[in-house]
């Protein structure tokens, strides 16, 4: 009898512990989701507005040097020079502080970049602002160091979800991108809850989720083989994409160590390249080109290469934004061009290329698969899943974020614990 009472007391204590943790994270994740959803929606609206404004007033391109100088001055004024997405990643897996001043800096910096025609995305701002807000809300709630990491992750998921309208992919991506192979399931409920809250807020504020209509061919062995070949090519392209981004940044930093001169030079180069191209397709995020490639199957054959160069120069010079949307552009344009050569429908191949290059660049196959479902529907999930697996394996240890941890080898059961873009055991490193 006494043993039964003891078991009941233990069960009650465990139940109370789980309930307290559930309610605690539900409340905190809701706060994070609402705050990130509101700010994310405002950020999305601001980017859409400045993009339209740039289209109506092409002369804004010539203000890019002034925008660059303003960004450098802003970061120096707020004392957040050199801080970015990698600092958020380090906080998640290692701990540390993130300055709240990073939020207005990356917000204004990204808006100025898009207003004047710099080639950049928006997820870098999403990860930085969302992670920073989640971290500081966690501090206000007096979370311990390990719980703060979960709050930071939830913030990243929420902001990403508000911008792209993909809550499931956002939650999984925020957890998986920091430390590949270390999926902390304890963060799944807070991250998904925050992402859903932010998604709901963005819908209430009139922001439509990013979704594309594609025609999926019948699933046959022939289609799978052709998709596999395209994924192999996209894996190589993702490695080239990442290496070009990092190499251009390093070269520009060495050639022009003064940030004022570097951003001026980069701005002038973007202006010249835009004039030489004769179109503004490669400025800003380029969502119109992505939509045309996926839904209409039309794209210039060289568009993917030009977008890569524009993005590398823009970010290497010091302008703000992100690399994910440019990776979408590069993948969609490449797939749309190469797919028909392999016997695949252009729009479907563009969708495959878009997800495959993204997967290879961020090393997150599960998040990429979920992203494909939320963007394109579930009809082609087996093709997308195969493409993501191939791209992840063959892209090597390259990545957009040097702060990203890769814990295990992609080729065998081996613990390596390296940062992205480092030497690997297979390459003769560790």
N, C-alpha and C positions, 0 to 999 in steps of 0.2 A: 504493500500500500504506500509506504513512504517513498519507494523507488518510483512509483507512478506519479506521485505528487511532484517529485523532483524533476521528472521528465516534462511534466506539464509546465512547471515554472520555467524551465529552460526553453521550452517551445514558445511560451509567452514572451520571454525576453528577446528571443531571436526574431519573433514576429514584430515586436515593437521596434527593434533595431532596423529591420527592413522597411517598415512603414515610415519611420522617421527619415531614413535616407531617401526613400521614394518621394515623400512630400517635400523634403528639402531641395532635392534636385529638380522637382517639378516646378517649384516656385522660382528657383534661381534661373533655370533654363527658360522659363516663361519671361522673366525680366530681361534676360539676354536677348531672347528672340524678338520681343517687342521693341527694345531699344535698337538692336541691329536692323530689324525690319524697317523701322521708321527712317533711320539714317541711311540704310541701304536703298530704300525707295527714293529718298531725296537725292541721293547720289546718282541713281539710275536716271531720274528725271533730268538732273543737271547735265549728265553726259549726253542724253538724247537731245536736249535743248541746244547745247553748244555744237553738237554735230550738225543739226539742222542749220544753225546760224553760220557755221563754216561753209556749208553748201550754198547758202544764200549770198554770202560775202566771201568770195574766194581770196580777196586781198588780205584776209586774216592770216594766211600762210606767211606773209612777209613780216608778221608780228611775232613769228616763232622765236627769233633771237631775244626779243624783249621778254617773252614768256619764260625762256630759259634762264635769263638773268634773274627774273622774279622768283623762280623756283629755288635757285641757289641761295638767293638772299633770304627767302622764307625759311629754308632748312637751317641756315646759319643763325637766323634770328631766334628760331625756336630751339636751337641747340640739339638737333636730331640728325646732323650730318652723318652719313654713312650707315644709318639705321634703315632696316627694311625687313623683308619677309624672313630672311634667315635668322634674324634676331627673335622673331616670334617662334620659329621652329626650335631654336635653342632653349627658349623658355619652357616649351612643352616637354622636351625630353631631358632637360638638365636643370631647369629652374632659373630664376633670375628676375630682373625687373624690366618692364617695358614702359617707356615714357608715354604718358597720355597725350603729350604734345605731338606724337606721331600721327594722331587722328586728323587734326586740321591740316598738318603738313601734307600728308598723302592725298587727302581730299582735294585741297586747292591745287596741288601740284599735278594731279591727274586731270582735273578739269581744264587747267591751263594747257596741258599737253594736247588734249583732244580738241580744244577750241582752236588752236593754231596749227593743227595738222601733223603733230607728231604721231608716229606709228606705234601704238601701244594698246594693250588690252585694259581690263578693269579688275581682273581677279587678284592682282598683286595688291591693289588698294583694298579689296574685299578681305583678303587674308590678314593684312596689316591692321586695318581698322577694326574688323571683327574680333581678331585675337586680342588686340589692345583693350577694347571695350569689355570683352569677357573677363580678361585678367583683372581689370580694375573693379568691375562689379564683384568679382570673387573676393578681392581684397576688402571691399566695403562690407561684405558678409563674413569677414574674418575666416576665410577658408585657409587650411594649411597648405603647405607648398605643393603636395601631390594633388590636392583638390583644385588648386589654382590652375594646374596643367589641364585638367578636364574642363574648367570654366573657359580657359583660353581656346581650347578645341571647339567648344560649343559656340563661342563667338565667331570663329572662322566659318563654321558650318552655317550659322544663321545668316551672316552677311553674304556668303556665296549663294545661298538659297534665295535671298531677296533679289539678287542681281540676275540670276539665271533661271529662277523658277524650277529648280531641280532639287527638292529637299532631300530625297534619298541619296542621290549621288553626292550632294554637298556634305551630308553627315559622314558617309563612308570615306569620301575624299579627305575631309578634315582630319579624320582619325588616322588614315593610312599614309598620307603624304609625308608626315613628319618622320616616322620610323617605319620603313618598308619591312613587312613581315612581323611587326609588333602591333597587332590590332588589339587595342585595349577595349574590351567589350564593356568595361565599366563606364566608358565615355559614350557608348552608343545611345542610351536613353537620353541623357542630357543633350547630346549633339542633335539627335533626330527631333526631339521636342523643340529645341531652339530653332532648328531649321524649318519645322512646320509652322511655328508661330511667325517667323519672319516671312515665310511664303504667304501665309494668310494676310499679314499686314500689307505686303506688296500688292496682293490682289485687291484689297480694299482701297488702295491708293491708285488703282487703275493701271497697274503694270501687268501686261500679259506675259505669261511664261514663254520662254524660248522653245518653240516646237516647230517641226518641219514635216511636211507631207512628202513621203517618198514612195515609189513603187518598188516593192520587194519581189525579186524573181523567185520562182519556185525553187525550193530547196532540193538540189541535186548534187551528186558527187562532183560534177563538172563545175557548178557554181562555187562549191566549197573550195575546190582546188584553185580556181581563179582568184577567189577572195584571199586564199592563203598566199598566193604569189604577190598580190597587191600589198598584203600586210607585211611581207618580207621587205618590199621596197620602202614601205612607210617606216619600218623599223630603222632602216638605214637613214632615211630622211630625217627622222626624229633626232638621231645622233648628230647629223650634220647641223640641224637646227640649233640644238643645245650648244654644240661646240662653236658655231658661228657667233651666237649670242655672247658666250663667255670670252672668246678670243677677241672679238671686236671691242668689248669693254676693256679688256686688259691692254690691248694695243693703244686705244685712245687714252687710257690713263697714263701709260708710259710716255706716249708722244706729247701729251698735254697734261701734265700733272696739276696745273692750275684749273680748278673746276669752272671758273668763270670763262676762261678761254676755251676749255673743252666743250662746254655746252653751246657757246657761240659758234664754234667750228661745226659741231654736229647739226645745229639749226640751219646754218648756211648750206651744208651738204644736203640736208633733206629738201630744202627749197630748190636747189639745183636739180636734184634727182626728180623731183615732182615736175619741174618745167620740162625736163628731157623726156619724161614719160608722156606728158601732155594730158594726163588724167589724174584725178585725186583718189583713185581707187585704193591706193596703198597708204593713204594717210588715215589717221584715226584707227578705229577698230576694224572697219571693213566688213561689217555685218551684212551689208547689201550684196557684196561679192559672195559671201558664204551662202546666203539665201539663193542667189542666182545659180550657184554651182549645184546645190543640193536639190532644189525644187525645179529648176529649169534645165539643168545639165549643160549650162553654158559658162565658159571661162576662157580667158586668154591662156595659151599654153605656158607662157613664161610668168604668169601671175604669182605662182608660189615662190619662185626665186626672188622676184622683186620685193614681195612682202617680207621675205626673210631679211633681205639687205636693209630695207627701210626700218624694220624693227630693231635690227642689230645696231644700226647707227643711232637711232632715237634713244634707246635705253643705254647704250654705251656712252653716249654724250652726257647722260645724267637726267634726262626727262623721266617722268614718273608714269606708272601704269602697270602693266603686267605682260606676261608672255603667253598666257593660256589662249586668249582669243586669237592672237596672231598664229598660234599653233593650229587652232581650228581653221583659220584662213589657209595656211600653208597646206594642211592635210586635205581640206576640201578641194582646193584648187588642183593639187597634184592628183588626187583620186579622180576628179572629174576629167582631167586630161588623159591620164594613163589607163583608167578603167576601160573605156571603149576599145583601146588597143589590146586589152586582155579578154575582150568579149563580154564585159560587164556593162549594164546600163549606166550612163554617165552620172545620173543623180544618185543612184544607189552606191556607186563607187566613190562619189564625193563624200557621202555619209560614212562609208567604211574608212576612207582616208582620214577624215576629220577625227574620228574616234581613235584610230590606230596611231596617228602621230601624237595626239594628246597622251595616249597611254604610254608610248615610248618615252615621251618627254618628262612625264611626272612619275613614272614607275608605279602606277596604281591600276592594275588590271580590273579588279572588282568594281572600283568606282567608275572606271571607263565603261564597263558593261552596263551598270545601272544608268549611267549618263545616256548611253545609246537608247535605252528603253524610254527614258523620260523625254528625250529629244525626238526620237523617230518612231516610237511605238515598239511593240514586242514581236512583230511579225518576223523580223530578221534576226532575232536574238542569237541564234546559233552561229550565224555568219559573223556577227559582231563579236561574240564571245571568242570564236576561233581567231579572229583577226587581232583582238586584244592580247590573247595569250601569246601569239606569235610575235607581235610587236614588243611585248614586255621582255620576252626571252632574248630576242635578237638585237635589241637596242643597246645592249651592254649596260654599263654602269654610269652612263651619261644621265644628266638630269638638269632641269631648269634651276633647281635650288641646291646650291653647294652645301647648305646646312642640313639637307636631307640625309638621314641614316639608312643605309642598306645593310641589314643584319645578316642575310644569308646569300650564298652564291645563287646565281640564276641557272647554273648548269649542273650542280650536284649538291648533295646534302652536306653542306659545309658552312659553318658559322664564320663570317668574315668581318662584320661590324666596321664598315668603311663609310665614309661620306661619298655622296654622289660626285662623279668626276675625278675620283682618286684611282690609283693603281689597284688592281685586283689580283687574286691568286692565279687566275687563269692567264693573266697578262704578265705574270712574272713579278707581281708586286708582293704583298704580304704573304 
